[in-house]
Amino acid sequence: MTNAITIHDQQSGARASIAPDLGFNCFQFQVDLNGETVQVIDSPEDVLTNPPRPSSFGIPVLFPFPNRIRAGQFQWEGKDYHVPLSPGHPNAIHGFCYDRPWRVVEQSEDSVTGQFQLSIDDPQRAACWPADFILSIRYRVAENRLETQFRIENPSPTALPWGLGTHAYFRLPLSANSQPEDCTFGVDVHEEWELEESLPTGRRLPLESSADRPRAVTFGTRTFDNVYTGWETDGETVRTSVVDEKGGLEINQVCDGRVFREAVIFTPANRNAVCLEPYSCVTDAMNLHHQDLNTGLQILDPGEQFQTWLAIQVSPIYA
């Protein structure tokens, strides 16, 4: 049986559970509102005794690349790199951290911090990336909010190219008084990356009509596996939303607008869940980068570090 760490906020009763051996996946976040317990994140009940595919539940962490790298191959500073293909797929998917054990480096009643270093925690894949990296994540529960702090460090003598994403599965409905089709979800975006076989062509297509923009989509009316950009921001943050109007509840995922610029919406088949995935760069950025496209790919110099954040907030809807 896989071990889990549960953190909680004494005042509100909100709590979250994280599995360090399953990619430091936060597989449960629940809050008490409107007289009921809201299960925010979708995971199977037997996740600890019978873990499913690592990217199919909870909140997988995607680093140093989110989504796909075409055929698991790219070139960086004149050198060819080969990333192992994901089982059953023609591409490499979702990075090196989501399917490996992490080390817990700090823990308290309301927070836990995990760390993953490529050369230590997955040395077999260390040669697959241009530089070593250390990714630290701190989860903290505060009132009805799950806060996530990311710190990326480059301990190598060479530059570190990186992209970061999360892959939260939001469970629907939010209330026992509702049905999944009573819920809407959305992201306020203005462009979509054109895809061929799930990989961007490099073209950004404007979403010219309000009907094309996935701002408030009723669950069950459309299927998604789309990569969006042109995210509406207040200058500091971007957000995704899930609204259960009948249940009087909503979820806002608020992200660092300096970093998160792409948004993937994915509706897994035959599940009452939706994935709203903030990314710092587009799918296959390691290859599109060479086409002089604005991919969002970031580069961290030797010895430098970078920090960013996102948070998931559950709130009542006030009439």
Disulfide bonds with the S-S distance in Angstrom:
none
